[in-house]
Amino acid sequence: MMKTNMGDVDRMVRALVGFTALGAGFYFQSWWGLTGLVILATATFSWCPPYAMLGINTCSAEKN
């Protein structure tokens, strides 16, 4: 099962970047919208596959 590996600040930054990329995708009608969806998905689930592969964890100890 997926174990949370992203902290609150990481999630907020990803959500902001995701919404920005999603907006750029709609505005410019480009692939940025798809990129924004992927970034938003990682923020929503608090799990990042590259973080899992590299052993990175930005969660605080109490949430982990």
Legacy VTK file of the C-alpha trace (Angstrom):
# vtk DataFile Version 3.0
C-alpha trace
ASCII
DATASET POLYDATA
POINTS 64 float
0.000 0.000 0.000
1.077 3.595 -0.553
2.634 5.158 2.522
2.455 8.945 2.833
5.808 10.475 1.912
4.961 14.179 1.499
4.630 16.822 4.186
2.091 19.645 4.358
4.350 22.324 2.860
5.314 19.996 0.000
1.633 19.283 -0.684
0.684 22.986 -0.673
3.485 23.900 -3.068
2.553 21.029 -5.383
-1.114 22.043 -5.327
-0.216 25.629 -6.239
2.093 24.504 -9.050
-0.477 21.948 -10.215
-3.298 24.481 -10.449
-0.973 26.915 -12.224
0.077 24.267 -14.761
-3.542 23.199 -15.224
-4.561 26.793 -15.894
-1.687 27.228 -18.349
-2.769 24.058 -20.121
-6.292 25.335 -20.581
-5.184 28.816 -21.567
-2.523 27.740 -24.072
-4.287 24.467 -24.981
-1.111 22.493 -24.422
0.213 19.465 -22.559
0.718 21.573 -19.422
-2.802 20.669 -18.362
-1.892 16.987 -18.173
1.231 17.805 -16.198
-0.882 19.836 -13.790
-3.237 16.885 -13.262
-0.343 14.582 -12.369
1.085 17.118 -9.930
-2.346 17.628 -8.338
-2.789 13.857 -8.001
0.460 13.521 -6.043
-0.622 16.402 -3.785
-4.064 14.853 -3.255
-2.750 11.420 -2.280
0.301 12.735 -0.347
2.402 10.174 -2.178
5.057 10.777 -4.807
6.382 7.743 -6.747
9.872 9.223 -7.336
10.101 10.038 -3.617
9.222 6.407 -2.848
11.864 5.081 -5.256
14.557 7.400 -3.889
13.613 6.943 -0.228
12.726 10.612 0.276
10.179 11.494 2.944
9.174 15.085 3.755
6.530 14.130 6.325
6.933 15.058 9.942
7.682 12.149 12.255
4.249 12.254 13.919
2.351 11.830 10.614
4.576 9.093 9.272
LINES 1 65
64 0 1 2 3 4 5 6 7 8 9 10 11 12 13 14 15 16 17 18 19 20 21 22 23 24 25 26 27 28 29 30 31 32 33 34 35 36 37 38 39 40 41 42 43 44 45 46 47 48 49 50 51 52 53 54 55 56 57 58 59 60 61 62 63
